[in-house]
Amino acid sequence: MKKEQFQKIITTEKLPVVVDFWAPWCGPCKITTPILEKISKEFIGKVKFFQINADESQDLLKDLKIFGIPTVVAYKDGKEVARMVGAKPAQQFHSVFQSLADGKPIKAAKMSILNGFLRMFGGGAFLYLGWHGDDPIFYALGAILLVSLAFSLYAN
């Protein structure tokens, strides 16, 4: 799909739009796609759902800054209102469809305690390894993990 064709779809559609960017070889996509298809049937007439094969639309993905699949993007009035990368629980996808159908703002999913702990522990471990091994790669990895933890906590 070309960018112009995609823009026309999301700007002229009266309903909110959810787009699933997937690929046939993608393991997480094989989990996510049936979930999204089932949920979309519940919201027929309230939310427009369609799928784009990433392998067939690489230029579009580049333009939309989609770097991993599956990526599910929600649009309202032609503007992106939510983006989810990777496989997610069905309830999280359902919540996005429901919020769009109800005209409510989409709330960001909260980070799990385990995810926060892993980022904190991993970041600290990499900083420790960088300190003792004097390796800038470990410093960078530690900083990235800790900054991502801070941004995630701030967003929630």
Backbone as a chain_set.jsonl record, in Angstrom:
{"seq": "MKKEQFQKIITTEKLPVVVDFWAPWCGPCKITTPILEKISKEFIGKVKFFQINADESQDLLKDLKIFGIPTVVAYKDGKEVARMVGAKPAQQFHSVFQSLADGKPIKAAKMSILNGFLRMFGGGAFLYLGWHGDDPIFYALGAILLVSLAFSLYAN", "coords": {"N": [[0.847, -1.177, 0.0], [0.53, 2.199, -0.777], [1.685, 5.339, 0.612], [0.004, 7.548, 0.11], [-2.443, 6.361, -0.528], [-2.968, 5.074, 1.893], [-3.14, 7.299, 3.646], [-5.421, 8.503, 2.592], [-7.376, 6.632, 3.242], [-7.366, 6.662, 6.113], [-8.034, 9.3, 6.615], [-10.463, 9.836, 5.359], [-12.252, 8.016, 6.335], [-15.06, 7.692, 8.353], [-15.389, 6.383, 10.757], [-13.412, 5.514, 13.693], [-10.149, 4.128, 13.132], [-8.385, 1.07, 13.171], [-5.294, -0.333, 12.596], [-3.537, -3.184, 11.688], [-0.287, -3.995, 11.4], [1.497, -6.48, 9.98], [3.204, -9.648, 9.299], [3.479, -12.632, 7.34], [5.422, -14.467, 8.216], [5.98, -13.849, 10.801], [6.162, -14.722, 14.13], [4.928, -13.642, 16.619], [2.903, -12.212, 15.302], [1.258, -14.201, 14.385], [-0.014, -14.908, 16.655], [-1.251, -12.547, 17.48], [-2.885, -11.658, 15.28], [-5.277, -13.397, 14.969], [-6.584, -12.721, 17.355], [-7.063, -9.96, 17.08], [-8.711, -10.014, 14.798], [-10.95, -11.348, 15.796], [-11.807, -9.587, 17.849], [-12.345, -7.325, 16.288], [-14.651, -8.043, 14.927], [-16.59, -7.777, 16.84], [-16.845, -5.066, 16.956], [-17.878, -4.103, 14.594], [-19.079, -1.597, 12.496], [-18.576, 0.305, 14.365], [-15.859, 0.624, 14.733], [-13.371, 0.738, 12.316], [-11.447, -1.805, 10.943], [-8.4, -2.863, 9.609], [-5.802, -4.712, 7.872], [-2.317, -4.65, 7.143], [0.117, -6.05, 5.191], [3.364, -6.213, 6.112], [5.569, -6.943, 4.574], [4.782, -6.351, 2.014], [4.474, -3.647, 1.996], [6.695, -1.986, 2.615], [7.78, 0.605, 2.274], [5.724, 2.24, 3.238], [5.672, 1.472, 5.951], [8.166, 2.434, 6.707], [7.756, 5.2, 6.336], [5.827, 5.624, 8.307], [7.25, 5.154, 10.536], [7.43, 2.585, 11.635], [8.967, 0.053, 13.139], [9.013, -2.488, 14.116], [7.23, -5.585, 14.142], [4.438, -7.482, 15.284], [2.717, -4.404, 14.803], [0.23, -2.386, 16.035], [-1.85, 0.195, 15.195], [-3.888, 2.871, 16.151], [-6.233, 5.146, 14.811], [-7.869, 8.286, 14.826], [-9.992, 10.525, 13.348], [-8.084, 10.815, 11.349], [-5.703, 11.069, 12.718], [-3.023, 9.668, 14.581], [-3.711, 7.905, 17.531], [-3.021, 5.912, 19.242], [-0.519, 3.403, 19.734], [0.68, 0.168, 19.561], [3.205, -2.105, 20.056], [4.267, -5.325, 19.296], [3.185, -8.54, 20.607], [0.268, -8.52, 22.546], [-1.881, -8.821, 25.444], [-5.241, -9.979, 24.882], [-7.169, -8.42, 26.176], [-5.999, -5.889, 26.324], [-5.958, -5.045, 23.636], [-8.714, -5.114, 23.188], [-9.561, -3.112, 24.895], [-8.595, -0.819, 23.604], [-10.122, -0.827, 21.219], [-12.66, -0.553, 22.403], [-12.479, 1.943, 23.705], [-12.129, 3.606, 21.461], [-14.579, 3.133, 20.135], [-16.348, 4.164, 21.998], [-15.632, 6.78, 21.982], [-13.804, 7.742, 23.772], [-10.74, 8.869, 25.376], [-7.703, 7.066, 24.824], [-6.091, 5.175, 27.167], [-2.76, 4.78, 28.262], [-1.166, 1.632, 28.592], [-0.291, 0.295, 31.714], [2.971, -0.251, 33.061], [4.179, -3.449, 33.911], [5.03, -4.759, 37.147], [7.081, -6.621, 37.082], [8.297, -6.037, 34.589], [9.261, -3.429, 35.107], [11.028, -4.014, 37.222], [12.871, -5.692, 35.903], [13.951, -3.913, 34.012], [15.126, -2.026, 35.735], [16.927, -3.618, 37.263], [18.451, -4.758, 35.174], [19.49, -2.433, 33.956], [21.017, -1.385, 36.071], [22.835, -3.516, 36.392], [24.188, -3.481, 33.913], [25.365, -0.936, 34.071], [27.069, -1.36, 36.246], [28.764, -3.351, 35.158], [29.891, -1.821, 33.133], [31.259, 0.079, 34.645], [33.168, -1.466, 36.067], [34.434, -2.839, 34.016], [35.198, -0.894, 32.369], [33.872, -0.323, 29.961], [32.305, 1.281, 27.392], [30.035, 0.422, 26.011], [28.506, -1.096, 27.798], [27.855, 0.899, 29.634], [26.221, 2.485, 27.992], [24.106, 0.684, 27.383], [23.088, 0.246, 29.969], [22.275, 2.852, 30.626], [20.31, 3.263, 28.67], [18.357, 1.344, 29.401], [17.655, 2.277, 31.986], [16.751, 4.87, 31.422], [14.595, 4.257, 29.747], [12.981, 3.014, 31.617], [12.458, 5.183, 33.32], [11.024, 6.905, 31.551], [8.825, 5.268, 31.01], [7.64, 5.051, 33.516], [7.026, 7.722, 33.959], [5.186, 8.165, 31.913], [3.051, 6.659, 32.752]], "CA": [[0.0, 0.0, 0.0], [1.264, 3.464, -0.863], [1.385, 6.293, 1.68], [-1.137, 8.385, -0.282], [-3.637, 5.519, -0.402], [-3.174, 4.881, 3.324], [-3.611, 8.574, 4.204], [-6.801, 8.714, 2.142], [-8.242, 5.744, 4.024], [-7.524, 7.084, 7.517], [-8.61, 10.646, 6.735], [-11.838, 9.9, 4.852], [-13.095, 7.086, 7.09], [-15.817, 8.371, 9.423], [-15.173, 5.639, 12.0], [-12.011, 5.351, 14.084], [-9.496, 3.066, 12.368], [-7.309, 0.3, 13.787], [-4.526, -0.992, 11.546], [-2.604, -4.216, 12.134], [0.839, -4.203, 10.506], [1.895, -7.854, 10.282], [3.86, -10.393, 8.215], [3.13, -14.048, 7.453], [6.491, -15.226, 8.853], [6.157, -13.3, 12.151], [5.554, -15.545, 15.186], [3.963, -12.884, 17.418], [1.764, -11.838, 14.453], [0.381, -15.368, 14.312], [-0.78, -14.885, 17.907], [-2.009, -11.301, 17.536], [-3.859, -11.505, 14.203], [-6.605, -13.964, 15.272], [-7.179, -11.958, 18.455], [-7.577, -8.714, 16.507], [-9.829, -10.313, 13.906], [-12.108, -11.68, 16.637], [-12.262, -8.354, 18.5], [-12.885, -6.395, 15.282], [-16.018, -8.466, 14.597], [-17.451, -7.242, 17.888], [-16.959, -3.613, 16.802], [-18.293, -3.757, 13.231], [-19.953, -0.424, 12.482], [-18.105, 1.265, 15.369], [-14.432, 0.81, 14.488], [-12.925, 0.121, 11.065], [-10.218, -2.556, 11.16], [-7.797, -3.506, 8.452], [-4.459, -5.235, 8.061], [-1.355, -4.364, 6.087], [1.256, -6.957, 5.189], [4.582, -5.405, 6.179], [6.456, -7.303, 3.47], [4.273, -5.759, 0.774], [4.321, -2.194, 2.169], [7.861, -1.557, 3.388], [7.933, 2.068, 2.225], [4.726, 2.8, 4.143], [6.144, 1.254, 7.31], [9.268, 3.37, 6.924], [7.159, 6.531, 6.481], [5.082, 5.683, 9.57], [8.218, 4.857, 11.599], [7.11, 1.285, 12.227], [10.229, -0.668, 13.07], [8.818, -3.851, 14.581], [5.882, -6.106, 13.932], [3.258, -6.721, 14.888], [2.43, -3.077, 15.34], [-1.179, -2.038, 15.874], [-1.967, 1.637, 15.336], [-5.265, 3.371, 16.139], [-6.375, 6.5, 14.266], [-9.167, 8.939, 14.957], [-9.979, 11.748, 12.545], [-6.849, 10.853, 10.582], [-4.537, 11.252, 13.578], [-2.66, 8.517, 15.416], [-4.063, 8.101, 18.936], [-2.423, 4.834, 20.036], [0.371, 2.486, 19.018], [1.106, -0.966, 20.379], [4.18, -2.917, 19.342], [4.429, -6.663, 19.863], [1.986, -9.255, 21.045], [-0.32, -7.996, 23.785], [-3.065, -9.58, 25.856], [-6.482, -9.636, 24.175], [-7.855, -7.351, 26.911], [-5.403, -4.597, 25.977], [-6.489, -4.688, 22.318], [-10.151, -4.863, 23.346], [-9.688, -1.806, 25.545], [-8.388, 0.211, 22.579], [-11.327, -0.818, 20.381], [-13.769, -0.048, 23.197], [-12.289, 3.39, 23.88], [-12.422, 4.244, 20.183], [-16.02, 3.029, 19.874], [-17.038, 5.04, 22.95], [-15.16, 8.152, 21.82], [-13.02, 8.118, 24.957], [-9.291, 8.841, 25.164], [-7.07, 5.77, 25.068], [-5.12, 5.25, 28.253], [-1.573, 3.944, 28.072], [-1.099, 0.466, 29.466], [0.691, 0.45, 32.782], [4.074, -1.192, 33.037], [4.081, -4.453, 34.966], [6.073, -4.693, 38.167], [8.195, -7.431, 36.592], [8.976, -5.274, 33.54], [9.996, -2.363, 35.775], [12.144, -4.61, 37.958], [13.879, -6.157, 34.944], [14.645, -2.748, 33.459], [15.943, -1.439, 36.779], [18.011, -4.541, 37.567], [19.306, -4.847, 33.987], [20.212, -1.172, 33.811], [22.042, -1.35, 37.117], [23.862, -4.521, 36.096], [25.017, -2.996, 32.817], [26.197, 0.165, 34.568], [28.101, -1.988, 37.068], [29.731, -3.967, 34.249], [30.597, -0.726, 32.465], [32.151, 0.701, 35.63], [34.282, -2.355, 36.391], [35.132, -3.259, 32.813], [35.494, 0.328, 31.619], [33.367, -0.563, 28.6], [31.23, 2.244, 27.125], [28.829, -0.262, 25.53], [27.695, -1.431, 28.963], [27.309, 2.16, 30.134], [25.125, 2.876, 27.104], [22.976, -0.235, 27.596], [22.515, 0.55, 31.279], [21.583, 4.138, 30.546], [19.099, 3.075, 27.867], [17.352, 0.646, 30.213], [17.173, 3.126, 33.075], [15.973, 5.963, 30.833], [13.323, 3.699, 29.304], [12.198, 2.823, 32.837], [11.986, 6.499, 33.76], [9.987, 7.379, 30.634], [7.636, 4.449, 31.187], [7.006, 5.443, 34.779], [6.487, 9.068, 33.756], [4.011, 8.066, 31.031], [1.94, 6.04, 33.475]], "C": [[0.891, 1.237, 0.0], [0.797, 4.412, 0.236], [0.146, 7.118, 1.351], [-2.453, 7.622, -0.119], [-3.99, 5.309, 1.075], [-3.744, 6.148, 3.959], [-5.061, 8.838, 3.818], [-7.769, 7.863, 2.978], [-8.454, 6.294, 5.432], [-8.131, 8.471, 7.662], [-10.054, 10.722, 6.258], [-12.784, 8.979, 5.611], [-13.759, 7.832, 8.247], [-15.603, 7.706, 10.78], [-13.702, 5.706, 12.408], [-11.439, 4.119, 13.374], [-8.412, 2.405, 13.213], [-6.621, -0.474, 12.672], [-3.527, -1.952, 12.183], [-1.527, -4.369, 11.062], [1.48, -5.531, 10.892], [2.699, -8.429, 9.112], [3.575, -11.878, 8.423], [4.173, -14.889, 8.186], [6.668, -14.864, 10.331], [5.414, -14.141, 13.193], [4.546, -14.792, 16.039], [2.73, -12.448, 16.619], [0.754, -12.978, 14.385], [-0.472, -15.492, 15.58], [-1.749, -13.704, 17.891], [-3.136, -11.23, 16.514], [-5.215, -12.133, 14.511], [-7.33, -13.223, 16.4], [-7.814, -10.688, 17.905], [-8.772, -8.956, 15.592], [-11.098, -10.62, 14.695], [-12.676, -10.416, 17.287], [-12.919, -7.425, 17.479], [-14.312, -6.759, 14.892], [-17.024, -7.925, 15.605], [-17.739, -5.748, 17.677], [-17.294, -3.193, 15.372], [-19.299, -2.612, 13.303], [-19.549, 0.632, 13.499], [-16.631, 1.62, 15.17], [-14.085, 0.074, 13.204], [-11.573, -0.542, 11.326], [-9.696, -3.055, 9.826], [-6.345, -3.838, 8.726], [-3.592, -4.889, 6.86], [-0.168, -5.304, 6.258], [2.532, -6.122, 5.093], [5.527, -5.693, 5.017], [6.05, -6.637, 2.164], [4.191, -4.235, 0.84], [5.486, -1.607, 2.964], [8.072, -0.047, 3.383], [6.944, 2.759, 3.17], [5.175, 2.648, 5.592], [7.28, 2.209, 7.652], [8.726, 4.778, 7.153], [6.449, 6.7, 7.821], [5.963, 5.392, 10.784], [7.812, 3.6, 12.386], [8.331, 0.408, 12.034], [10.127, -2.108, 13.551], [7.395, -4.285, 14.314], [5.651, -7.245, 14.905], [3.235, -5.342, 15.545], [0.975, -2.771, 15.017], [-1.301, -0.546, 16.173], [-3.435, 2.03, 15.224], [-5.26, 4.826, 15.67], [-7.787, 7.005, 14.524], [-9.055, 10.269, 14.243], [-8.651, 11.927, 11.813], [-5.585, 11.002, 11.394], [-4.293, 10.004, 14.425], [-2.973, 8.822, 16.875], [-3.502, 7.003, 19.834], [-1.565, 3.97, 19.14], [0.819, 1.412, 19.991], [2.021, -1.843, 19.542], [4.332, -4.248, 20.067], [3.101, -7.276, 20.255], [1.548, -8.706, 22.398], [-1.473, -8.898, 24.191], [-4.315, -9.079, 25.129], [-7.187, -8.465, 24.849], [-7.306, -5.974, 26.559], [-5.898, -4.133, 24.601], [-7.975, -4.332, 22.419], [-10.395, -3.476, 23.943], [-9.516, -0.664, 24.539], [-9.62, 0.316, 21.685], [-12.497, -0.191, 21.137], [-13.667, 1.459, 23.384], [-12.592, 4.145, 22.593], [-13.913, 4.264, 19.896], [-16.809, 3.98, 20.765], [-16.632, 6.503, 22.808], [-14.359, 8.653, 23.002], [-11.532, 8.103, 24.627], [-8.739, 7.459, 25.511], [-6.006, 5.959, 26.127], [-3.957, 4.317, 27.949], [-1.608, 2.788, 29.061], [-0.014, 0.69, 30.514], [1.771, -0.624, 32.66], [3.902, -2.184, 34.19], [5.231, -4.275, 35.947], [7.301, -5.467, 37.7], [8.99, -6.68, 35.526], [9.815, -4.159, 34.167], [11.209, -2.89, 36.518], [13.251, -5.043, 37.004], [14.644, -4.995, 34.324], [15.594, -2.137, 34.492], [17.157, -2.322, 37.069], [18.991, -4.631, 36.393], [20.126, -3.586, 33.785], [21.332, -1.038, 34.823], [23.178, -2.322, 36.844], [24.771, -4.051, 34.963], [25.904, -1.832, 33.253], [27.349, -0.373, 35.421], [29.19, -2.604, 36.187], [30.54, -2.903, 33.505], [31.623, -0.082, 33.389], [33.388, -0.157, 35.856], [35.062, -2.811, 35.164], [35.563, -2.092, 31.954], [35.098, 0.169, 30.147], [32.18, 0.364, 28.336], [29.945, 1.598, 26.612], [27.917, -0.596, 26.713], [27.097, -0.184, 29.608], [26.088, 2.567, 29.306], [23.9, 1.995, 27.314], [22.292, 0.033, 28.937], [21.722, 1.842, 31.261], [20.279, 4.007, 29.77], [18.009, 2.402, 28.696], [16.791, 1.541, 31.31], [16.351, 4.307, 32.55], [14.627, 5.453, 30.355], [12.405, 3.422, 30.494], [11.633, 4.16, 33.302], [10.867, 7.029, 32.863], [8.705, 6.58, 30.807], [6.899, 4.81, 32.465], [6.362, 6.815, 34.655], [5.205, 9.024, 32.935], [2.812, 7.492, 31.765], [1.585, 6.877, 34.664]], "O": [[1.894, 1.29, 0.712], [-0.326, 4.31, 0.73], [-0.681, 7.362, 2.23], [-3.445, 8.167, 0.364], [-5.16, 5.361, 1.457], [-4.711, 6.085, 4.718], [-5.839, 9.341, 4.628], [-8.841, 8.326, 3.366], [-9.59, 6.384, 5.897], [-8.685, 8.795, 8.712], [-10.801, 11.59, 6.709], [-14.001, 9.15, 5.533], [-13.091, 8.518, 9.02], [-15.63, 8.367, 11.818], [-12.837, 5.931, 11.561], [-12.172, 3.182, 13.058], [-7.626, 3.078, 13.88], [-7.269, -1.181, 11.9], [-2.777, -1.587, 13.089], [-1.81, -4.817, 9.95], [1.955, -5.685, 12.018], [2.854, -7.786, 8.074], [3.444, -12.33, 9.56], [3.829, -15.938, 8.73], [7.437, -15.519, 11.035], [4.189, -14.259, 13.145], [3.411, -15.247, 16.18], [1.64, -12.325, 17.177], [-0.454, -12.748, 14.333], [-1.533, -16.117, 15.561], [-2.92, -13.845, 18.243], [-4.236, -10.785, 16.844], [-6.233, -11.465, 14.333], [-8.556, -13.117, 16.387], [-8.961, -10.372, 18.221], [-9.735, -8.19, 15.609], [-12.191, -10.204, 14.311], [-13.888, -10.201, 17.275], [-13.94, -6.805, 17.776], [-15.103, -5.876, 14.56], [-18.173, -7.649, 15.26], [-18.747, -5.23, 18.157], [-17.027, -2.058, 14.98], [-20.252, -2.658, 14.08], [-20.104, 1.73, 13.508], [-16.211, 2.753, 15.405], [-14.464, -1.084, 13.026], [-10.663, 0.086, 11.867], [-10.446, -3.599, 9.015], [-5.735, -3.331, 9.667], [-4.06, -4.841, 5.722], [0.464, -5.352, 7.313], [2.748, -5.414, 4.11], [6.209, -4.79, 4.529], [6.894, -6.388, 1.304], [3.872, -3.595, -0.162], [5.276, -0.817, 3.884], [8.5, 0.519, 4.389], [7.288, 3.745, 3.822], [5.072, 3.592, 6.375], [7.343, 2.732, 8.765], [9.179, 5.476, 8.06], [6.464, 7.784, 8.405], [5.486, 5.384, 11.919], [7.85, 3.568, 13.616], [8.688, 0.061, 10.908], [11.079, -2.873, 13.399], [6.475, -3.469, 14.264], [6.607, -7.909, 15.307], [3.675, -5.157, 16.68], [0.544, -2.883, 13.87], [-0.915, -0.078, 17.244], [-4.14, 1.583, 14.32], [-4.413, 5.625, 16.069], [-8.761, 6.256, 14.45], [-8.138, 11.049, 14.5], [-8.154, 13.044, 11.673], [-4.493, 11.059, 10.827], [-5.228, 9.373, 14.916], [-2.564, 9.857, 17.403], [-3.505, 7.144, 21.057], [-1.835, 3.818, 17.949], [1.276, 1.702, 21.096], [1.654, -2.272, 18.449], [4.503, -4.294, 21.285], [2.053, -6.63, 20.238], [2.372, -8.463, 23.279], [-1.986, -9.658, 23.37], [-4.423, -7.896, 24.804], [-7.746, -7.606, 24.167], [-8.057, -5.0, 26.501], [-6.22, -2.958, 24.423], [-8.432, -3.367, 21.808], [-11.317, -2.766, 23.543], [-10.219, 0.343, 24.619], [-10.108, 1.415, 21.422], [-13.241, 0.612, 20.574], [-14.659, 2.173, 23.238], [-13.232, 5.196, 22.62], [-14.455, 5.283, 19.467], [-17.82, 4.538, 20.34], [-17.224, 7.373, 23.447], [-14.247, 9.861, 23.212], [-11.107, 7.406, 23.706], [-9.26, 6.776, 26.392], [-5.124, 6.808, 25.993], [-4.144, 3.209, 27.445], [-2.022, 2.943, 30.209], [1.056, 1.219, 30.21], [1.515, -1.745, 32.22], [3.529, -1.804, 35.3], [6.271, -3.709, 35.61], [8.432, -5.022, 37.899], [10.221, -6.685, 35.553], [10.971, -3.973, 33.786], [12.287, -2.299, 36.461], [14.429, -4.793, 37.259], [15.857, -5.084, 34.131], [16.726, -1.776, 34.168], [18.286, -1.833, 37.115], [20.206, -4.586, 36.585], [21.316, -3.655, 33.479], [22.447, -0.633, 34.491], [24.347, -1.99, 37.042], [25.99, -4.206, 35.043], [27.064, -1.751, 32.851], [28.476, 0.113, 35.322], [30.381, -2.41, 36.43], [31.738, -3.075, 33.277], [32.725, 0.26, 32.961], [34.513, 0.343, 35.842], [36.244, -3.136, 35.275], [36.219, -2.276, 30.929], [35.863, 0.477, 29.233], [31.15, 0.239, 28.998], [28.869, 2.175, 26.764], [26.703, -0.403, 26.641], [25.958, -0.211, 30.077], [25.053, 2.945, 29.854], [22.781, 2.499, 27.411], [21.064, 0.044, 29.023], [20.625, 1.915, 31.815], [19.259, 4.574, 30.163], [16.861, 2.847, 28.69], [15.582, 1.56, 31.537], [15.363, 4.698, 33.171], [13.614, 6.131, 30.531], [11.189, 3.578, 30.39], [10.453, 4.252, 33.641], [9.868, 7.547, 33.364], [7.613, 7.145, 30.758], [5.67, 4.865, 32.485], [5.276, 7.045, 35.187], [4.252, 9.75, 33.219], [1.671, 7.811, 31.429], [0.669, 6.53, 35.411]]}, "num_chains": 1, "name": "protein.A"}
